[in-house]
Amino acid sequence: MKPKIVFIGTPNFADIILKELIENNLEPSLVITNKDKPKGRKGTISSPPVKLTAEKNKIPILQPEKITEAKKDIEKIHPDIIILAAYGQIIPEQILNIPKYGTLNVHPSLLPKYRGASPIQSAILKGESETGVTIILANKELDKGPVVSSLIFKIQNPRITNKELEEQLASFGANLLINTIPKWIKGDIKPREQDESKKTYTQILKKEDGRIDWTKNANQIEKKVRAFNPWPTTYCKAKNQTMKIWKAFVTKQTETSPKGPPGKVYLATNNNLAVQCGKDYLTIEELQFEGKRRMTAEEFLKGNIDFIGTILK
């Protein structure tokens, strides 16, 4: 028998999971997501990805200011299970405990490691070679519920970005969820408590977290570029303008390499820009100035050769 599902989630990570549920005949009876918000420099009102998918599949949608406002609507459905994925609000017990089989939360890390808001970015920043997805029985505490199922995910691409890893983990997690739901409902899975001695927490990212400190070593900065793509992005000041860095790699410094103050720009091979860091160089392949489109370093240099020698702040 097909379970009655309420799905709660907001961004791209949740949307990929929702689409997989629909494709596997586990279409939710109700989708709850956050409100539409202004986006971009023009402040155009934009709907969450989850809402767009629900609309396309004619699934009822709620966008409450606070999740408690949806309590009666959820109760009317008499759901068997709630699926929670990156909603952006703490869900109180009065909601979590409505369904017969509880609320399953899909989290993109191997809990109890990297609890909180930025587990994917944290894995990249720490240079992890593997991460994973954990499905927990959600409770009132942040990512602390007992583990229902989990799987290790090997990071194959050493230059993977947050966006790419998020998409891979969402698809990976969706498959795990689809296999878990029937076993969980049948009672074939016994949840296990998390090992609190191994817990770590991640922070809520802010725009200013993306500011580059050129006194750091190039390896640290390069990981930040990947971890913060597409948001909050990494950026610095160049000639009193904000410059975002979208793509870069580390170039080792040798005894014969030029050495200047942190932030100094050199011309690198293939018409890239090499920036002096506290250790080694960050070689920039793709950048963007405020109000301008993204472009390769080579494109940028065609009209800005005098940029060589600039000190980035």
Secondary structure per residue as TSV (DSSP state, phi and psi in degrees):
chain	resnum	aa	ss	phi	psi
A	1	M	-	360.0	134.0
A	2	K	-	-71.8	126.3
A	3	P	-	-72.3	149.2
A	4	K	-	-83.6	122.1
A	5	I	E	-118.7	137.6
A	6	V	E	-109.9	128.4
A	7	F	E	-108.5	129.3
A	8	I	E	-123.8	116.9
A	9	G	E	-175.7	171.3
A	10	T	-	-134.9	-60.5
A	11	P	S	-84.7	-168.2
A	12	N	H	-57.0	-40.1
A	13	F	H	-55.4	-47.7
A	14	A	H	-68.2	-36.4
A	15	D	H	-63.7	-41.0
A	16	I	H	-61.4	-40.9
A	17	I	H	-65.8	-44.1
A	18	L	H	-58.7	-45.7
A	19	K	H	-60.5	-40.8
A	20	E	H	-65.5	-39.2
A	21	L	H	-61.0	-45.9
A	22	I	H	-62.3	-43.5
A	23	E	H	-66.1	-22.3
A	24	N	T	-105.9	29.2
A	25	N	T	60.1	33.1
A	26	L	-	-122.3	43.9
A	27	E	-	-64.2	127.8
A	28	P	-	-66.9	154.2
A	29	S	S	-82.6	-20.9
A	30	L	E	-153.0	139.6
A	31	V	E	-117.2	130.6
A	32	I	E	-117.1	128.4
A	33	T	-	-142.8	173.2
A	34	N	-	-76.9	168.3
A	35	K	-	-70.5	156.3
A	36	D	-	-59.9	144.2
A	37	K	E	-135.1	154.3
A	38	P	E	-66.9	143.7
A	39	K	E	-138.2	145.0
A	40	G	T	77.6	179.6
A	41	R	T	-66.7	-28.2
A	42	K	T	-88.0	-7.8
A	43	G	T	68.8	30.3
A	44	T	E	-65.0	131.7
A	45	I	E	-68.2	128.5
A	46	S	E	-127.9	137.5
A	47	S	-	-85.5	146.0
A	48	P	-	-60.8	147.5
A	49	P	H	-53.0	-38.8
A	50	V	H	-60.9	-39.6
A	51	K	H	-63.4	-43.1
A	52	L	H	-62.3	-40.4
A	53	T	H	-67.4	-41.3
A	54	A	H	-63.4	-42.1
A	55	E	H	-61.8	-44.5
A	56	K	H	-60.3	-33.5
A	57	N	T	-100.9	11.8
A	58	K	T	54.8	41.6
A	59	I	-	-96.2	132.8
A	60	P	-	-56.1	141.5
A	61	I	E	-126.5	139.6
A	62	L	E	-124.2	140.8
A	63	Q	-	-130.8	68.3
A	64	P	-	-73.0	151.8
A	65	E	S	-62.4	-45.4
A	66	K	S	-124.3	140.2
A	67	I	G	-60.1	-28.0
A	68	T	G	-63.2	-22.9
A	69	E	G	-67.1	-17.9
A	70	A	G	-95.0	2.1
A	71	K	H	-55.4	-50.1
A	72	K	H	-64.9	-38.0
A	73	D	H	-65.1	-38.9
A	74	I	H	-66.7	-43.3
A	75	E	H	-61.6	-35.7
A	76	K	H	-61.4	-30.6
A	77	I	H	-77.1	-24.4
A	78	H	-	52.9	58.5
A	79	P	-	-68.5	149.1
A	80	D	S	-77.4	-33.9
A	81	I	E	-154.4	146.8
A	82	I	E	-107.6	134.8
A	83	I	E	-107.4	125.9
A	84	L	E	-117.2	129.7
A	85	A	E	-149.3	107.9
A	86	A	S	50.0	56.4
A	87	Y	-	-78.8	-41.5
A	88	G	S	102.7	1.0
A	89	Q	S	-132.1	150.1
A	90	I	-	-73.9	131.1
A	91	I	-	-96.1	121.9
A	92	P	-	-74.4	161.6
A	93	E	H	-60.0	-32.3
A	94	Q	H	-61.6	-23.3
A	95	I	H	-91.8	-46.7
A	96	L	H	-56.8	-34.0
A	97	N	T	-92.3	3.3
A	98	I	S	-64.8	-49.2
A	99	P	S	-72.6	153.1
A	100	K	T	-57.5	-39.3
A	101	Y	T	-107.9	17.9
A	102	G	-	79.3	-167.7
A	103	T	E	-116.4	123.3
A	104	L	E	-99.5	125.5
A	105	N	E	-106.7	126.0
A	106	V	E	-94.6	115.3
A	107	H	E	-120.7	130.3
A	108	P	S	-84.6	60.2
A	109	S	S	-162.1	171.7
A	110	L	-	-92.3	85.4
A	111	L	T	-57.5	143.9
A	112	P	T	-88.2	11.8
A	113	K	T	-78.5	137.0
A	114	Y	T	61.2	50.9
A	115	R	E	-68.3	156.6
A	116	G	E	105.2	-159.3
A	117	A	S	-84.3	-20.5
A	118	S	-	-133.0	55.0
A	119	P	H	-68.1	-34.1
A	120	I	H	-72.4	-45.6
A	121	Q	H	-60.4	-40.2
A	122	S	H	-64.8	-39.3
A	123	A	H	-62.5	-39.9
A	124	I	H	-69.4	-45.1
A	125	L	H	-59.7	-33.9
A	126	K	T	-85.4	-3.8
A	127	G	T	69.9	32.9
A	128	E	-	-65.2	142.7
A	129	S	S	-93.8	-11.8
A	130	E	E	-149.3	152.4
A	131	T	E	-141.0	-139.2
A	132	G	E	168.8	-171.8
A	133	V	E	-130.4	137.7
A	134	T	E	-124.9	134.1
A	135	I	E	-106.7	120.8
A	136	I	E	-118.1	157.0
A	137	L	E	-81.1	106.0
A	138	A	-	-65.9	140.3
A	139	N	-	-130.3	-172.2
A	140	K	S	-70.9	-13.6
A	141	E	S	-95.9	146.9
A	142	L	T	-63.5	113.0
A	143	D	T	52.3	33.0
A	144	K	-	-110.2	-2.3
A	145	G	S	-66.5	163.2
A	146	P	-	-63.3	146.1
A	147	V	E	-79.5	126.9
A	148	V	E	-93.4	-42.1
A	149	S	E	-160.8	157.1
A	150	S	E	-157.2	156.3
A	151	L	E	-145.5	139.3
A	152	I	E	-77.8	140.3
A	153	F	E	-121.2	120.1
A	154	K	E	-82.0	128.5
A	155	I	-	-86.9	106.1
A	156	Q	-	-82.1	-33.6
A	157	N	-	-95.6	113.2
A	158	P	T	-68.4	-11.2
A	159	R	T	-113.0	25.4
A	160	I	-	-66.7	142.8
A	161	T	-	-96.4	166.3
A	162	N	H	-57.2	-44.6
A	163	K	H	-59.9	-45.0
A	164	E	H	-66.3	-44.5
A	165	L	H	-68.0	-37.5
A	166	E	H	-58.8	-46.0
A	167	E	H	-63.5	-42.1
A	168	Q	H	-66.2	-42.9
A	169	L	H	-69.6	-33.8
A	170	A	H	-64.3	-45.9
A	171	S	H	-65.3	-42.3
A	172	F	H	-60.8	-45.0
A	173	G	H	-68.5	-35.4
A	174	A	H	-62.5	-43.4
A	175	N	H	-63.0	-41.4
A	176	L	H	-62.5	-42.6
A	177	L	H	-63.2	-45.5
A	178	I	H	-62.1	-36.6
A	179	N	H	-75.4	-27.0
A	180	T	H	-80.5	-40.5
A	181	I	H	-52.1	-53.6
A	182	P	H	-63.8	-36.4
A	183	K	H	-66.8	-39.7
A	184	W	H	-64.9	-44.6
A	185	I	H	-66.4	-35.9
A	186	K	H	-72.5	-14.8
A	187	G	T	85.3	19.1
A	188	D	-	-82.9	-7.7
A	189	I	-	-115.3	130.2
A	190	K	-	-105.4	115.3
A	191	P	-	-66.8	150.1
A	192	R	B	-120.6	143.3
A	193	E	-	-69.9	148.2
A	194	Q	-	-74.5	150.3
A	195	D	-	-83.0	102.1
A	196	E	G	-64.3	-21.6
A	197	S	G	-70.1	-15.0
A	198	K	G	-108.8	11.0
A	199	K	-	-72.0	143.0
A	200	T	-	-138.4	154.8
A	201	Y	E	-122.2	149.8
A	202	T	E	-112.5	160.9
A	203	Q	-	-99.8	160.6
A	204	I	-	-77.9	121.9
A	205	L	-	-75.9	144.2
A	206	K	-	-121.5	160.6
A	207	K	G	-54.9	-41.2
A	208	E	G	-67.9	-15.7
A	209	D	G	-64.7	-20.8
A	210	G	G	-82.7	-5.5
A	211	R	B	-65.7	131.8
A	212	I	-	-86.5	134.5
A	213	D	-	-106.5	105.7
A	214	W	T	-71.1	-7.6
A	215	T	T	-78.6	-13.7
A	216	K	S	-73.4	162.1
A	217	N	B	-75.9	156.4
A	218	A	H	-61.4	-33.4
A	219	N	H	-62.9	-41.7
A	220	Q	H	-64.2	-42.6
A	221	I	H	-68.6	-40.3
A	222	E	H	-61.8	-40.7
A	223	K	H	-65.0	-34.9
A	224	K	H	-65.6	-41.1
A	225	V	H	-56.6	-44.3
A	226	R	H	-74.0	-40.3
A	227	A	H	-67.4	-30.6
A	228	F	T	-102.7	19.4
A	229	N	T	-103.2	113.5
A	230	P	T	-99.7	-6.7
A	231	W	T	-145.6	140.9
A	232	P	T	-84.3	7.3
A	233	T	-	69.8	158.0
A	234	T	E	-101.6	142.4
A	235	Y	E	-153.0	164.7
A	236	C	E	-150.8	179.9
A	237	K	E	-103.8	131.0
A	238	A	E	-132.2	112.0
A	239	K	T	52.9	45.9
A	240	N	T	66.9	15.2
A	241	Q	E	-117.3	153.1
A	242	T	E	-81.7	127.5
A	243	M	E	-118.3	120.6
A	244	K	E	-89.7	144.6
A	245	I	E	-114.2	118.7
A	246	W	E	-98.8	-29.2
A	247	K	E	-149.4	131.4
A	248	A	E	-159.6	165.6
A	249	F	E	-145.4	167.7
A	250	V	E	-91.0	133.3
A	251	T	E	-115.5	124.7
A	252	K	-	-70.7	144.7
A	253	Q	-	-95.1	132.2
A	254	T	-	-108.0	176.3
A	255	E	T	-63.9	-27.6
A	256	T	T	-93.9	-5.3
A	257	S	S	-70.5	149.5
A	258	P	-	-66.2	147.5
A	259	K	-	-133.4	121.7
A	260	G	-	-129.3	-169.8
A	261	P	S	-69.6	153.0
A	262	P	T	-54.3	131.6
A	263	G	T	99.8	-8.6
A	264	K	B	-73.1	136.9
A	265	V	E	-97.5	131.6
A	266	Y	E	-121.6	159.5
A	267	L	E	-84.4	125.3
A	268	A	-	-105.3	174.9
A	269	T	G	-62.0	156.7
A	270	N	G	60.9	24.6
A	271	N	G	57.1	34.9
A	272	N	-	-90.7	172.8
A	273	L	E	-109.7	124.9
A	274	A	E	-104.5	125.3
A	275	V	E	-110.3	129.0
A	276	Q	E	-65.1	129.2
A	277	C	-	-114.8	-179.8
A	278	G	S	-57.0	-34.0
A	279	K	B	-142.3	129.7
A	280	D	S	66.6	-173.3
A	281	Y	E	-116.6	147.9
A	282	L	E	-97.8	117.0
A	283	T	E	-96.1	117.5
A	284	I	E	-90.8	127.1
A	285	E	E	-103.2	-31.5
A	286	E	E	-142.0	133.7
A	287	L	E	-143.6	174.5
A	288	Q	E	-156.5	127.6
A	289	F	E	-94.3	152.7
A	290	E	T	-55.8	132.3
A	291	G	T	80.5	-1.6
A	292	K	S	-115.1	166.5
A	293	R	-	-80.5	161.8
A	294	R	-	-66.5	143.3
A	295	M	E	-151.2	161.8
A	296	T	E	-74.1	158.7
A	297	A	H	-60.5	-37.3
A	298	E	H	-62.6	-44.2
A	299	E	H	-60.3	-45.4
A	300	F	H	-61.0	-41.8
A	301	L	H	-69.2	-21.3
A	302	K	H	-57.8	-34.2
A	303	G	S	-114.5	8.1
A	304	N	-	-141.4	44.8
A	305	I	G	-62.8	-24.2
A	306	D	G	-72.7	-3.5
A	307	F	G	-69.0	-25.0
A	308	I	T	-60.9	130.0
A	309	G	T	98.5	-12.1
A	310	T	-	-61.3	150.8
A	311	I	B	-106.3	115.3
A	312	L	-	-80.7	142.3
A	313	K	-	-111.8	360.0
